[in-house]
Amino acid sequence: MDYLDGNAAAGLLSEVFAVDVTSARGKCAHCGDVSVIAKAHLYTDDHGMVLRCAVCGDVIAMATERSSRLCLDLRGLDWLELEV
Ligand SMILES: [Zn+2]
């Protein structure tokens, strides 16, 4: 399946975070890799997006938008560090 790089997630995630999310760093809960979100692999469809770890391919974040609500699932990250 084709994917975009994590930079493409900036538009949707900027609706939630008032900072540049692509420069944020996160730790993959599966393999422990620490990378900036921009290096993740982004898969999108009509329902939302899935970010996968560039190292192990596990899901690190999911976002769906429905009825003017954005639902984020970040359980694939041990932590997310944002520059403020
Ligand atoms: Zn990983």
PDB file of the backbone (N, CA, C, O) and the ligand in Angstrom, with CONECT records:
HET     ZN  A 101       1
ATOM      1  N   MET A   1       0.851  -1.181   0.000  1.00  0.00           N
ATOM      2  CA  MET A   1       0.000   0.000   0.000  1.00  0.00           C
ATOM      3  C   MET A   1       0.892   1.237   0.000  1.00  0.00           C
ATOM      4  O   MET A   1       1.874   1.291   0.741  1.00  0.00           O
ATOM      5  N   ASP A   2       0.563   2.221  -0.815  1.00  0.00           N
ATOM      6  CA  ASP A   2       1.327   3.461  -0.859  1.00  0.00           C
ATOM      7  C   ASP A   2       1.049   4.296   0.391  1.00  0.00           C
ATOM      8  O   ASP A   2      -0.032   4.223   0.975  1.00  0.00           O
ATOM      9  N   TYR A   3       2.023   5.071   0.779  1.00  0.00           N
ATOM     10  CA  TYR A   3       1.856   5.943   1.925  1.00  0.00           C
ATOM     11  C   TYR A   3       2.519   7.289   1.645  1.00  0.00           C
ATOM     12  O   TYR A   3       3.359   7.414   0.754  1.00  0.00           O
ATOM     13  N   LEU A   4       2.123   8.284   2.423  1.00  0.00           N
ATOM     14  CA  LEU A   4       2.756   9.604   2.393  1.00  0.00           C
ATOM     15  C   LEU A   4       3.686   9.682   3.590  1.00  0.00           C
ATOM     16  O   LEU A   4       3.594   8.844   4.487  1.00  0.00           O
ATOM     17  N   ASP A   5       4.586  10.670   3.632  1.00  0.00           N
ATOM     18  CA  ASP A   5       5.372  10.824   4.850  1.00  0.00           C
ATOM     19  C   ASP A   5       4.552  11.601   5.878  1.00  0.00           C
ATOM     20  O   ASP A   5       3.536  12.213   5.549  1.00  0.00           O
ATOM     21  N   GLY A   6       5.012  11.564   7.122  1.00  0.00           N
ATOM     22  CA  GLY A   6       4.249  12.145   8.221  1.00  0.00           C
ATOM     23  C   GLY A   6       3.985  13.631   8.094  1.00  0.00           C
ATOM     24  O   GLY A   6       3.088  14.150   8.758  1.00  0.00           O
ATOM     25  N   ASN A   7       4.745  14.336   7.254  1.00  0.00           N
ATOM     26  CA  ASN A   7       4.484  15.761   7.051  1.00  0.00           C
ATOM     27  C   ASN A   7       3.068  16.007   6.563  1.00  0.00           C
ATOM     28  O   ASN A   7       2.477  17.048   6.847  1.00  0.00           O
ATOM     29  N   ALA A   8       2.528  15.046   5.830  1.00  0.00           N
ATOM     30  CA  ALA A   8       1.186  15.200   5.279  1.00  0.00           C
ATOM     31  C   ALA A   8       0.116  15.176   6.365  1.00  0.00           C
ATOM     32  O   ALA A   8      -1.025  15.559   6.110  1.00  0.00           O
ATOM     33  N   ALA A   9       0.462  14.737   7.562  1.00  0.00           N
ATOM     34  CA  ALA A   9      -0.496  14.699   8.669  1.00  0.00           C
ATOM     35  C   ALA A   9      -0.665  16.057   9.324  1.00  0.00           C
ATOM     36  O   ALA A   9      -1.551  16.229  10.161  1.00  0.00           O
ATOM     37  N   ALA A  10       0.155  17.015   8.967  1.00  0.00           N
ATOM     38  CA  ALA A  10       0.167  18.314   9.646  1.00  0.00           C
ATOM     39  C   ALA A  10      -1.184  19.016   9.570  1.00  0.00           C
ATOM     40  O   ALA A  10      -1.618  19.617  10.552  1.00  0.00           O
ATOM     41  N   GLY A  11      -1.847  18.952   8.438  1.00  0.00           N
ATOM     42  CA  GLY A  11      -3.108  19.669   8.286  1.00  0.00           C
ATOM     43  C   GLY A  11      -4.163  19.231   9.281  1.00  0.00           C
ATOM     44  O   GLY A  11      -4.735  20.053   9.997  1.00  0.00           O
ATOM     45  N   LEU A  12      -4.415  17.947   9.322  1.00  0.00           N
ATOM     46  CA  LEU A  12      -5.443  17.432  10.223  1.00  0.00           C
ATOM     47  C   LEU A  12      -5.038  17.603  11.685  1.00  0.00           C
ATOM     48  O   LEU A  12      -5.859  18.006  12.509  1.00  0.00           O
ATOM     49  N   LEU A  13      -3.779  17.299  12.015  1.00  0.00           N
ATOM     50  CA  LEU A  13      -3.350  17.387  13.407  1.00  0.00           C
ATOM     51  C   LEU A  13      -3.258  18.826  13.897  1.00  0.00           C
ATOM     52  O   LEU A  13      -3.343  19.076  15.099  1.00  0.00           O
ATOM     53  N   SER A  14      -3.084  19.782  12.975  1.00  0.00           N
ATOM     54  CA  SER A  14      -3.004  21.176  13.403  1.00  0.00           C
ATOM     55  C   SER A  14      -4.351  21.672  13.908  1.00  0.00           C
ATOM     56  O   SER A  14      -4.422  22.711  14.565  1.00  0.00           O
ATOM     57  N   GLU A  15      -5.435  20.930  13.605  1.00  0.00           N
ATOM     58  CA  GLU A  15      -6.740  21.294  14.149  1.00  0.00           C
ATOM     59  C   GLU A  15      -6.783  21.048  15.653  1.00  0.00           C
ATOM     60  O   GLU A  15      -7.583  21.662  16.359  1.00  0.00           O
ATOM     61  N   VAL A  16      -5.938  20.165  16.140  1.00  0.00           N
ATOM     62  CA  VAL A  16      -5.929  19.825  17.565  1.00  0.00           C
ATOM     63  C   VAL A  16      -4.773  20.514  18.278  1.00  0.00           C
ATOM     64  O   VAL A  16      -4.948  21.084  19.355  1.00  0.00           O
ATOM     65  N   PHE A  17      -3.601  20.458  17.676  1.00  0.00           N
ATOM     66  CA  PHE A  17      -2.414  20.997  18.319  1.00  0.00           C
ATOM     67  C   PHE A  17      -2.066  22.336  17.681  1.00  0.00           C
ATOM     68  O   PHE A  17      -2.010  22.451  16.457  1.00  0.00           O
ATOM     69  N   ALA A  18      -1.836  23.336  18.504  1.00  0.00           N
ATOM     70  CA  ALA A  18      -1.508  24.666  17.997  1.00  0.00           C
ATOM     71  C   ALA A  18      -0.009  24.834  17.812  1.00  0.00           C
ATOM     72  O   ALA A  18       0.501  25.954  17.843  1.00  0.00           O
ATOM     73  N   VAL A  19       0.692  23.735  17.623  1.00  0.00           N
ATOM     74  CA  VAL A  19       2.140  23.763  17.398  1.00  0.00           C
ATOM     75  C   VAL A  19       2.428  22.940  16.150  1.00  0.00           C
ATOM     76  O   VAL A  19       1.549  22.259  15.623  1.00  0.00           O
ATOM     77  N   ASP A  20       3.679  23.014  15.684  1.00  0.00           N
ATOM     78  CA  ASP A  20       4.066  22.229  14.512  1.00  0.00           C
ATOM     79  C   ASP A  20       4.250  20.768  14.916  1.00  0.00           C
ATOM     80  O   ASP A  20       5.263  20.391  15.505  1.00  0.00           O
ATOM     81  N   VAL A  21       3.253  19.960  14.588  1.00  0.00           N
ATOM     82  CA  VAL A  21       3.269  18.562  15.016  1.00  0.00           C
ATOM     83  C   VAL A  21       4.328  17.755  14.267  1.00  0.00           C
ATOM     84  O   VAL A  21       4.825  16.757  14.790  1.00  0.00           O
ATOM     85  N   THR A  22       4.674  18.167  13.068  1.00  0.00           N
ATOM     86  CA  THR A  22       5.639  17.371  12.305  1.00  0.00           C
ATOM     87  C   THR A  22       7.024  17.386  12.933  1.00  0.00           C
ATOM     88  O   THR A  22       7.818  16.475  12.700  1.00  0.00           O
ATOM     89  N   SER A  23       7.327  18.414  13.733  1.00  0.00           N
ATOM     90  CA  SER A  23       8.622  18.435  14.414  1.00  0.00           C
ATOM     91  C   SER A  23       8.559  17.757  15.771  1.00  0.00           C
ATOM     92  O   SER A  23       9.577  17.625  16.451  1.00  0.00           O
ATOM     93  N   ALA A  24       7.363  17.323  16.171  1.00  0.00           N
ATOM     94  CA  ALA A  24       7.217  16.614  17.441  1.00  0.00           C
ATOM     95  C   ALA A  24       7.928  15.266  17.362  1.00  0.00           C
ATOM     96  O   ALA A  24       8.016  14.653  16.298  1.00  0.00           O
ATOM     97  N   ARG A  25       8.432  14.819  18.511  1.00  0.00           N
ATOM     98  CA  ARG A  25       9.060  13.511  18.576  1.00  0.00           C
ATOM     99  C   ARG A  25       8.156  12.574  19.366  1.00  0.00           C
ATOM    100  O   ARG A  25       7.476  12.984  20.307  1.00  0.00           O
ATOM    101  N   GLY A  26       8.165  11.324  18.969  1.00  0.00           N
ATOM    102  CA  GLY A  26       7.384  10.337  19.683  1.00  0.00           C
ATOM    103  C   GLY A  26       8.143   9.034  19.787  1.00  0.00           C
ATOM    104  O   GLY A  26       9.016   8.735  18.972  1.00  0.00           O
ATOM    105  N   LYS A  27       7.790   8.248  20.823  1.00  0.00           N
ATOM    106  CA  LYS A  27       8.419   6.939  21.018  1.00  0.00           C
ATOM    107  C   LYS A  27       7.421   5.849  20.671  1.00  0.00           C
ATOM    108  O   LYS A  27       6.348   5.762  21.269  1.00  0.00           O
ATOM    109  N   CYS A  28       7.778   5.019  19.704  1.00  0.00           N
ATOM    110  CA  CYS A  28       6.917   3.910  19.300  1.00  0.00           C
ATOM    111  C   CYS A  28       6.753   2.940  20.470  1.00  0.00           C
ATOM    112  O   CYS A  28       7.742   2.478  21.039  1.00  0.00           O
ATOM    113  N   ALA A  29       5.515   2.636  20.823  1.00  0.00           N
ATOM    114  CA  ALA A  29       5.241   1.737  21.937  1.00  0.00           C
ATOM    115  C   ALA A  29       5.621   0.300  21.610  1.00  0.00           C
ATOM    116  O   ALA A  29       5.771  -0.520  22.515  1.00  0.00           O
ATOM    117  N   HIS A  30       5.778  -0.013  20.334  1.00  0.00           N
ATOM    118  CA  HIS A  30       6.086  -1.391  19.941  1.00  0.00           C
ATOM    119  C   HIS A  30       7.594  -1.655  19.921  1.00  0.00           C
ATOM    120  O   HIS A  30       8.069  -2.589  20.568  1.00  0.00           O
ATOM    121  N   CYS A  31       8.350  -0.830  19.176  1.00  0.00           N
ATOM    122  CA  CYS A  31       9.789  -1.102  19.004  1.00  0.00           C
ATOM    123  C   CYS A  31      10.694  -0.148  19.770  1.00  0.00           C
ATOM    124  O   CYS A  31      11.898  -0.387  19.869  1.00  0.00           O
ATOM    125  N   GLY A  32      10.133   0.934  20.316  1.00  0.00           N
ATOM    126  CA  GLY A  32      10.920   1.869  21.106  1.00  0.00           C
ATOM    127  C   GLY A  32      11.665   2.911  20.295  1.00  0.00           C
ATOM    128  O   GLY A  32      12.407   3.715  20.860  1.00  0.00           O
ATOM    129  N   ASP A  33      11.485   2.915  18.977  1.00  0.00           N
ATOM    130  CA  ASP A  33      12.152   3.921  18.152  1.00  0.00           C
ATOM    131  C   ASP A  33      11.645   5.308  18.525  1.00  0.00           C
ATOM    132  O   ASP A  33      10.448   5.516  18.726  1.00  0.00           O
ATOM    133  N   VAL A  34      12.579   6.252  18.612  1.00  0.00           N
ATOM    134  CA  VAL A  34      12.229   7.649  18.874  1.00  0.00           C
ATOM    135  C   VAL A  34      12.528   8.445  17.609  1.00  0.00           C
ATOM    136  O   VAL A  34      13.680   8.550  17.186  1.00  0.00           O
ATOM    137  N   SER A  35      11.480   9.002  17.011  1.00  0.00           N
ATOM    138  CA  SER A  35      11.630   9.748  15.758  1.00  0.00           C
ATOM    139  C   SER A  35      10.681  10.929  15.750  1.00  0.00           C
ATOM    140  O   SER A  35       9.724  10.994  16.520  1.00  0.00           O
ATOM    141  N   VAL A  36      10.973  11.856  14.861  1.00  0.00           N
ATOM    142  CA  VAL A  36      10.010  12.934  14.654  1.00  0.00           C
ATOM    143  C   VAL A  36       8.822  12.354  13.877  1.00  0.00           C
ATOM    144  O   VAL A  36       8.971  11.427  13.081  1.00  0.00           O
ATOM    145  N   ILE A  37       7.666  12.913  14.126  1.00  0.00           N
ATOM    146  CA  ILE A  37       6.440  12.417  13.490  1.00  0.00           C
ATOM    147  C   ILE A  37       6.544  12.490  11.965  1.00  0.00           C
ATOM    148  O   ILE A  37       5.962  11.665  11.260  1.00  0.00           O
ATOM    149  N   ALA A  38       7.284  13.475  11.462  1.00  0.00           N
ATOM    150  CA  ALA A  38       7.419  13.639  10.007  1.00  0.00           C
ATOM    151  C   ALA A  38       8.030  12.411   9.328  1.00  0.00           C
ATOM    152  O   ALA A  38       7.849  12.227   8.125  1.00  0.00           O
ATOM    153  N   LYS A  39       8.745  11.572  10.073  1.00  0.00           N
ATOM    154  CA  LYS A  39       9.364  10.388   9.474  1.00  0.00           C
ATOM    155  C   LYS A  39       8.425   9.186   9.423  1.00  0.00           C
ATOM    156  O   LYS A  39       8.726   8.184   8.773  1.00  0.00           O
ATOM    157  N   ALA A  40       7.286   9.290  10.110  1.00  0.00           N
ATOM    158  CA  ALA A  40       6.330   8.183  10.106  1.00  0.00           C
ATOM    159  C   ALA A  40       5.705   8.032   8.720  1.00  0.00           C
ATOM    160  O   ALA A  40       5.766   8.946   7.898  1.00  0.00           O
ATOM    161  N   HIS A  41       5.112   6.886   8.474  1.00  0.00           N
ATOM    162  CA  HIS A  41       4.433   6.629   7.203  1.00  0.00           C
ATOM    163  C   HIS A  41       2.942   6.876   7.399  1.00  0.00           C
ATOM    164  O   HIS A  41       2.323   6.304   8.296  1.00  0.00           O
ATOM    165  N   LEU A  42       2.377   7.722   6.562  1.00  0.00           N
ATOM    166  CA  LEU A  42       0.971   8.111   6.697  1.00  0.00           C
ATOM    167  C   LEU A  42       0.125   7.423   5.636  1.00  0.00           C
ATOM    168  O   LEU A  42       0.435   7.481   4.446  1.00  0.00           O
ATOM    169  N   TYR A  43      -0.933   6.782   6.072  1.00  0.00           N
ATOM    170  CA  TYR A  43      -1.915   6.149   5.183  1.00  0.00           C
ATOM    171  C   TYR A  43      -3.245   6.860   5.413  1.00  0.00           C
ATOM    172  O   TYR A  43      -3.657   7.056   6.557  1.00  0.00           O
ATOM    173  N   THR A  44      -3.908   7.240   4.342  1.00  0.00           N
ATOM    174  CA  THR A  44      -5.173   7.965   4.483  1.00  0.00           C
ATOM    175  C   THR A  44      -6.262   7.287   3.659  1.00  0.00           C
ATOM    176  O   THR A  44      -5.997   6.593   2.678  1.00  0.00           O
ATOM    177  N   ASP A  45      -7.492   7.515   4.097  1.00  0.00           N
ATOM    178  CA  ASP A  45      -8.655   7.142   3.293  1.00  0.00           C
ATOM    179  C   ASP A  45      -9.783   8.100   3.659  1.00  0.00           C
ATOM    180  O   ASP A  45      -9.548   9.094   4.347  1.00  0.00           O
ATOM    181  N   ASP A  46     -10.987   7.818   3.214  1.00  0.00           N
ATOM    182  CA  ASP A  46     -12.105   8.722   3.459  1.00  0.00           C
ATOM    183  C   ASP A  46     -12.471   8.838   4.938  1.00  0.00           C
ATOM    184  O   ASP A  46     -13.158   9.783   5.328  1.00  0.00           O
ATOM    185  N   HIS A  47     -12.027   7.899   5.763  1.00  0.00           N
ATOM    186  CA  HIS A  47     -12.393   7.896   7.178  1.00  0.00           C
ATOM    187  C   HIS A  47     -11.380   8.608   8.058  1.00  0.00           C
ATOM    188  O   HIS A  47     -11.690   8.966   9.195  1.00  0.00           O
ATOM    189  N   GLY A  48     -10.167   8.818   7.544  1.00  0.00           N
ATOM    190  CA  GLY A  48      -9.161   9.467   8.376  1.00  0.00           C
ATOM    191  C   GLY A  48      -7.770   9.052   7.987  1.00  0.00           C
ATOM    192  O   GLY A  48      -7.472   8.843   6.811  1.00  0.00           O
ATOM    193  N   MET A  49      -6.910   8.934   8.996  1.00  0.00           N
ATOM    194  CA  MET A  49      -5.517   8.616   8.711  1.00  0.00           C
ATOM    195  C   MET A  49      -4.942   7.666   9.744  1.00  0.00           C
ATOM    196  O   MET A  49      -5.409   7.581  10.879  1.00  0.00           O
ATOM    197  N   VAL A  50      -3.913   6.958   9.310  1.00  0.00           N
ATOM    198  CA  VAL A  50      -3.168   6.067  10.187  1.00  0.00           C
ATOM    199  C   VAL A  50      -1.695   6.389   9.995  1.00  0.00           C
ATOM    200  O   VAL A  50      -1.200   6.411   8.868  1.00  0.00           O
ATOM    201  N   LEU A  51      -0.995   6.640  11.097  1.00  0.00           N
ATOM    202  CA  LEU A  51       0.452   6.841  11.071  1.00  0.00           C
ATOM    203  C   LEU A  51       1.111   5.567  11.562  1.00  0.00           C
ATOM    204  O   LEU A  51       0.778   5.041  12.624  1.00  0.00           O
ATOM    205  N   ARG A  52       2.061   5.078  10.760  1.00  0.00           N
ATOM    206  CA  ARG A  52       2.784   3.863  11.141  1.00  0.00           C
ATOM    207  C   ARG A  52       4.255   4.179  11.365  1.00  0.00           C
ATOM    208  O   ARG A  52       4.827   5.022  10.674  1.00  0.00           O
ATOM    209  N   CYS A  53       4.852   3.515  12.313  1.00  0.00           N
ATOM    210  CA  CYS A  53       6.269   3.660  12.629  1.00  0.00           C
ATOM    211  C   CYS A  53       7.096   3.327  11.382  1.00  0.00           C
ATOM    212  O   CYS A  53       6.852   2.321  10.715  1.00  0.00           O
ATOM    213  N   ALA A  54       8.076   4.184  11.078  1.00  0.00           N
ATOM    214  CA  ALA A  54       8.919   3.959   9.907  1.00  0.00           C
ATOM    215  C   ALA A  54       9.874   2.796  10.096  1.00  0.00           C
ATOM    216  O   ALA A  54      10.425   2.287   9.120  1.00  0.00           O
ATOM    217  N   VAL A  55      10.081   2.364  11.340  1.00  0.00           N
ATOM    218  CA  VAL A  55      11.015   1.273  11.622  1.00  0.00           C
ATOM    219  C   VAL A  55      10.298  -0.081  11.639  1.00  0.00           C
ATOM    220  O   VAL A  55      10.683  -0.997  10.912  1.00  0.00           O
ATOM    221  N   CYS A  56       9.253  -0.206  12.468  1.00  0.00           N
ATOM    222  CA  CYS A  56       8.609  -1.516  12.634  1.00  0.00           C
ATOM    223  C   CYS A  56       7.271  -1.629  11.901  1.00  0.00           C
ATOM    224  O   CYS A  56       6.765  -2.736  11.721  1.00  0.00           O
ATOM    225  N   GLY A  57       6.698  -0.519  11.482  1.00  0.00           N
ATOM    226  CA  GLY A  57       5.440  -0.552  10.750  1.00  0.00           C
ATOM    227  C   GLY A  57       4.203  -0.633  11.619  1.00  0.00           C
ATOM    228  O   GLY A  57       3.089  -0.663  11.097  1.00  0.00           O
ATOM    229  N   ASP A  58       4.371  -0.669  12.940  1.00  0.00           N
ATOM    230  CA  ASP A  58       3.211  -0.735  13.827  1.00  0.00           C
ATOM    231  C   ASP A  58       2.481   0.619  13.826  1.00  0.00           C
ATOM    232  O   ASP A  58       3.086   1.654  13.546  1.00  0.00           O
ATOM    233  N   VAL A  59       1.199   0.602  14.136  1.00  0.00           N
ATOM    234  CA  VAL A  59       0.404   1.831  14.187  1.00  0.00           C
ATOM    235  C   VAL A  59       0.824   2.649  15.401  1.00  0.00           C
ATOM    236  O   VAL A  59       0.829   2.145  16.524  1.00  0.00           O
ATOM    237  N   ILE A  60       1.180   3.917  15.173  1.00  0.00           N
ATOM    238  CA  ILE A  60       1.514   4.790  16.300  1.00  0.00           C
ATOM    239  C   ILE A  60       0.407   5.811  16.579  1.00  0.00           C
ATOM    240  O   ILE A  60       0.292   6.297  17.704  1.00  0.00           O
ATOM    241  N   ALA A  61      -0.400   6.141  15.581  1.00  0.00           N
ATOM    242  CA  ALA A  61      -1.483   7.106  15.792  1.00  0.00           C
ATOM    243  C   ALA A  61      -2.543   6.926  14.719  1.00  0.00           C
ATOM    244  O   ALA A  61      -2.248   6.575  13.577  1.00  0.00           O
ATOM    245  N   MET A  62      -3.782   7.175  15.116  1.00  0.00           N
ATOM    246  CA  MET A  62      -4.904   7.151  14.171  1.00  0.00           C
ATOM    247  C   MET A  62      -5.760   8.379  14.437  1.00  0.00           C
ATOM    248  O   MET A  62      -5.871   8.831  15.577  1.00  0.00           O
ATOM    249  N   ALA A  63      -6.359   8.914  13.392  1.00  0.00           N
ATOM    250  CA  ALA A  63      -7.268  10.055  13.543  1.00  0.00           C
ATOM    251  C   ALA A  63      -8.428   9.871  12.588  1.00  0.00           C
ATOM    252  O   ALA A  63      -8.245   9.525  11.421  1.00  0.00           O
ATOM    253  N   THR A  64      -9.620  10.107  13.100  1.00  0.00           N
ATOM    254  CA  THR A  64     -10.814  10.073  12.271  1.00  0.00           C
ATOM    255  C   THR A  64     -11.602  11.353  12.530  1.00  0.00           C
ATOM    256  O   THR A  64     -11.636  11.860  13.651  1.00  0.00           O
ATOM    257  N   GLU A  65     -12.228  11.860  11.486  1.00  0.00           N
ATOM    258  CA  GLU A  65     -13.022  13.072  11.605  1.00  0.00           C
ATOM    259  C   GLU A  65     -14.440  12.739  11.168  1.00  0.00           C
ATOM    260  O   GLU A  65     -14.667  12.204  10.083  1.00  0.00           O
ATOM    261  N   ARG A  66     -15.398  13.072  12.048  1.00  0.00           N
ATOM    262  CA  ARG A  66     -16.791  12.756  11.750  1.00  0.00           C
ATOM    263  C   ARG A  66     -17.690  13.734  12.494  1.00  0.00           C
ATOM    264  O   ARG A  66     -17.495  13.991  13.682  1.00  0.00           O
ATOM    265  N   SER A  67     -18.654  14.265  11.801  1.00  0.00           N
ATOM    266  CA  SER A  67     -19.630  15.176  12.407  1.00  0.00           C
ATOM    267  C   SER A  67     -18.944  16.285  13.189  1.00  0.00           C
ATOM    268  O   SER A  67     -19.292  16.542  14.341  1.00  0.00           O
ATOM    269  N   SER A  68     -17.972  16.940  12.571  1.00  0.00           N
ATOM    270  CA  SER A  68     -17.252  18.053  13.192  1.00  0.00           C
ATOM    271  C   SER A  68     -16.507  17.650  14.458  1.00  0.00           C
ATOM    272  O   SER A  68     -16.230  18.497  15.307  1.00  0.00           O
ATOM    273  N   ARG A  69     -16.181  16.375  14.592  1.00  0.00           N
ATOM    274  CA  ARG A  69     -15.407  15.911  15.742  1.00  0.00           C
ATOM    275  C   ARG A  69     -14.196  15.160  15.235  1.00  0.00           C
ATOM    276  O   ARG A  69     -14.278  14.394  14.275  1.00  0.00           O
ATOM    277  N   LEU A  70     -13.063  15.388  15.893  1.00  0.00           N
ATOM    278  CA  LEU A  70     -11.834  14.692  15.550  1.00  0.00           C
ATOM    279  C   LEU A  70     -11.496  13.743  16.691  1.00  0.00           C
ATOM    280  O   LEU A  70     -11.387  14.162  17.843  1.00  0.00           O
ATOM    281  N   CYS A  71     -11.333  12.474  16.372  1.00  0.00           N
ATOM    282  CA  CYS A  71     -11.000  11.464  17.377  1.00  0.00           C
ATOM    283  C   CYS A  71      -9.566  11.001  17.136  1.00  0.00           C
ATOM    284  O   CYS A  71      -9.231  10.539  16.046  1.00  0.00           O
ATOM    285  N   LEU A  72      -8.723  11.129  18.159  1.00  0.00           N
ATOM    286  CA  LEU A  72      -7.323  10.725  18.071  1.00  0.00           C
ATOM    287  C   LEU A  72      -7.081   9.493  18.921  1.00  0.00           C
ATOM    288  O   LEU A  72      -7.552   9.403  20.055  1.00  0.00           O
ATOM    289  N   ASP A  73      -6.351   8.556  18.369  1.00  0.00           N
ATOM    290  CA  ASP A  73      -5.924   7.369  19.107  1.00  0.00           C
ATOM    291  C   ASP A  73      -4.400   7.366  19.069  1.00  0.00           C
ATOM    292  O   ASP A  73      -3.802   7.110  18.024  1.00  0.00           O
ATOM    293  N   LEU A  74      -3.779   7.647  20.201  1.00  0.00           N
ATOM    294  CA  LEU A  74      -2.319   7.754  20.274  1.00  0.00           C
ATOM    295  C   LEU A  74      -1.717   6.607  21.080  1.00  0.00           C
ATOM    296  O   LEU A  74      -0.583   6.713  21.548  1.00  0.00           O
ATOM    297  N   ARG A  75      -2.455   5.517  21.250  1.00  0.00           N
ATOM    298  CA  ARG A  75      -1.960   4.452  22.121  1.00  0.00           C
ATOM    299  C   ARG A  75      -0.728   3.741  21.567  1.00  0.00           C
ATOM    300  O   ARG A  75      -0.083   2.978  22.286  1.00  0.00           O
ATOM    301  N   GLY A  76      -0.395   3.979  20.308  1.00  0.00           N
ATOM    302  CA  GLY A  76       0.805   3.384  19.741  1.00  0.00           C
ATOM    303  C   GLY A  76       2.074   4.146  20.094  1.00  0.00           C
ATOM    304  O   GLY A  76       3.176   3.752  19.712  1.00  0.00           O
ATOM    305  N   LEU A  77       1.904   5.239  20.825  1.00  0.00           N
ATOM    306  CA  LEU A  77       3.051   6.032  21.262  1.00  0.00           C
ATOM    307  C   LEU A  77       3.218   5.895  22.768  1.00  0.00           C
ATOM    308  O   LEU A  77       2.248   6.010  23.517  1.00  0.00           O
ATOM    309  N   ASP A  78       4.455   5.647  23.216  1.00  0.00           N
ATOM    310  CA  ASP A  78       4.708   5.690  24.653  1.00  0.00           C
ATOM    311  C   ASP A  78       4.631   7.126  25.143  1.00  0.00           C
ATOM    312  O   ASP A  78       4.146   7.403  26.240  1.00  0.00           O
ATOM    313  N   TRP A  79       5.127   8.046  24.292  1.00  0.00           N
ATOM    314  CA  TRP A  79       5.023   9.463  24.612  1.00  0.00           C
ATOM    315  C   TRP A  79       5.129  10.277  23.341  1.00  0.00           C
ATOM    316  O   TRP A  79       5.614   9.801  22.315  1.00  0.00           O
ATOM    317  N   LEU A  80       4.664  11.518  23.427  1.00  0.00           N
ATOM    318  CA  LEU A  80       4.732  12.481  22.324  1.00  0.00           C
ATOM    319  C   LEU A  80       5.276  13.771  22.913  1.00  0.00           C
ATOM    320  O   LEU A  80       4.736  14.284  23.893  1.00  0.00           O
ATOM    321  N   GLU A  81       6.339  14.297  22.323  1.00  0.00           N
ATOM    322  CA  GLU A  81       6.982  15.509  22.834  1.00  0.00           C
ATOM    323  C   GLU A  81       6.809  16.615  21.813  1.00  0.00           C
ATOM    324  O   GLU A  81       7.230  16.481  20.664  1.00  0.00           O
ATOM    325  N   LEU A  82       6.180  17.724  22.239  1.00  0.00           N
ATOM    326  CA  LEU A  82       5.894  18.846  21.346  1.00  0.00           C
ATOM    327  C   LEU A  82       6.723  20.057  21.754  1.00  0.00           C
ATOM    328  O   LEU A  82       6.901  20.328  22.941  1.00  0.00           O
ATOM    329  N   GLU A  83       7.224  20.778  20.762  1.00  0.00           N
ATOM    330  CA  GLU A  83       7.910  22.036  21.038  1.00  0.00           C
ATOM    331  C   GLU A  83       6.859  23.109  21.281  1.00  0.00           C
ATOM    332  O   GLU A  83       5.926  23.257  20.493  1.00  0.00           O
ATOM    333  N   VAL A  84       7.008  23.856  22.368  1.00  0.00           N
ATOM    334  CA  VAL A  84       6.037  24.925  22.671  1.00  0.00           C
ATOM    335  C   VAL A  84       6.715  26.272  22.685  1.00  0.00           C
ATOM    336  O   VAL A  84       6.062  27.289  22.920  1.00  0.00           O
TER     337      VAL A  84
HETATM  338 ZN    ZN A 101       8.177   1.022  15.881  1.00  0.00          ZN2+
END
